[in-house]
Amino acid sequence: MLHHGFVVWFTGLPCSGKSTLAHLLDEELHRRALKREILDGDEIRKRLTKGLGFSKEDRDENIRRIAFVAKLLSRNGIIAITAAISPYRALREDARTEIEQFVEIYVKCPLERCIARDVKGHYKRAMAGDIPTFTGISDPYEEPLHPELILETDKEDSKVSLQRVIDTLEALNYLPRNLATSSKGKEGWA
């Protein structure tokens, strides 16, 4: 049984697939009976950082708070899964420095595909000028320089991406190897 916590930090443009992958990872970790918690950017903004706007200063504070909670969870043996745009490289690097067990996963997806996936219409509103600072349109997204994993969600389906996350976490010794997963399709194995 896993006795140490760690942080899986999904970062990428809005609608790149961060929340989808965070929830798929959560389901897999639940299946493995591991303690975990999702810190989804949208949920955090509703509950923990309500009142913060979208200025650079407020976005930085939002990420600092997410990193603080993730750190508390991980040092208490819980796997913290963050799914927040976290657009600025320096704040992600600060989180990496603060959190002992940190895995950065860049959910890379072309802007055009993210716009096509946007069911809430945020990109459309941002391009019309209704949202003044929107990552990818009127505000920058700084790609990670050395993430542990890059997932190109426009080129692979979410199950393939999830398996790559699991493989990476196992290779980094954050998760024990799951023999049932690696023997799928073999008769007589559960």
Buried (B, 14 or more C-beta within 10 A) or exposed (E): EBEBBBBBBBBBBBBBBBBBBBBBBBEBBEEBEBBBBBBBBEEBBEEBBEEBEBEEEBBBBBBBBBBBBBBEBBBEEBBBBBBBBBBBBEBBBBBBEBBEBBBBBBBBBBBEBBBEBBEEEBBEBBEEEEBEBBBBBEBEBBBBEEBBBBBBBBEBEBEEBBBBBBBBBBEEEBBEEEEEBEEEEEEEEE
